[in-house]
Amino acid sequence: MSPIKELLLAAIATAPESVLEKTLNYLESELKSSNTAIPEVEPILRNSKAKDLLKFAGTWQGEDFEECLQQVESFTLESWI
């Protein structure tokens, strides 16, 4: 076992539940973000076709996707005018 794992296990043995919960949340978020690399794509030039936008499918950046989606779903033409 690596020294860092030994140190982590020793710290886990004495840490309160609140710290363990925060640590686990952080670790899971780091593992998730490291597994979802965003592909690099070339910028779209003006007058490009809609099919060119497909290069960007699945490349959302940020943590606010659900919030933005809710805003789009709640949008009405009347609220914009």
C-alpha positions in Angstrom: 0.0 0.0 0.0 1.3 3.5 -0.9 2.3 5.9 1.9 -0.5 8.3 1.0 -3.2 5.6 1.3 -1.8 4.6 4.7 -2.0 8.2 5.8 -5.5 8.6 4.5 -6.7 5.4 6.2 -5.2 6.6 9.5 -6.9 10.0 9.2 -10.2 8.3 8.3 -10.0 6.2 11.4 -10.2 9.3 13.6 -12.1 11.8 11.5 -15.7 12.8 12.5 -18.6 11.8 10.2 -19.0 15.4 8.9 -15.4 15.5 7.7 -15.7 12.0 6.1 -18.8 13.1 4.2 -17.2 16.2 2.8 -14.1 14.2 2.0 -16.1 11.6 0.2 -18.1 14.2 -1.8 -14.8 15.9 -2.8 -13.2 12.7 -3.9 -16.2 11.5 -5.9 -16.4 14.9 -7.7 -12.7 14.8 -8.5 -12.9 11.3 -9.9 -16.0 12.1 -11.9 -14.4 15.3 -13.4 -11.2 13.5 -14.3 -13.1 10.8 -16.2 -15.1 13.3 -18.3 -12.5 15.0 -20.3 -13.9 17.6 -22.7 -12.7 17.1 -26.3 -10.9 19.9 -27.9 -12.7 21.2 -31.1 -11.9 23.9 -33.6 -14.0 27.0 -33.4 -16.8 27.2 -36.0 -16.4 29.8 -38.7 -19.1 32.2 -39.7 -21.6 31.0 -42.2 -21.1 27.4 -41.1 -23.8 24.8 -41.3 -25.9 23.4 -38.5 -24.2 20.0 -38.8 -20.9 21.7 -37.8 -22.5 22.4 -34.4 -22.6 18.6 -33.8 -18.9 18.8 -32.9 -20.0 20.5 -29.7 -22.6 17.9 -28.7 -22.0 16.7 -25.2 -19.4 19.3 -24.4 -21.2 21.3 -21.7 -18.8 23.0 -19.4 -19.7 24.1 -15.9 -21.8 22.9 -13.0 -25.0 24.8 -13.9 -26.5 22.6 -16.6 -29.7 21.7 -14.6 -30.2 25.3 -13.7 -29.9 26.5 -17.3 -32.1 23.7 -18.5 -34.8 24.8 -16.1 -34.6 28.4 -17.3 -35.0 27.3 -20.9 -37.9 25.0 -20.0 -39.7 27.9 -18.1 -39.1 30.4 -20.9 -42.2 31.6 -22.7 -42.5 34.1 -25.6 -44.7 36.3 -23.4 -42.0 36.5 -20.7 -39.4 37.7 -23.2 -41.5 40.4 -24.8 
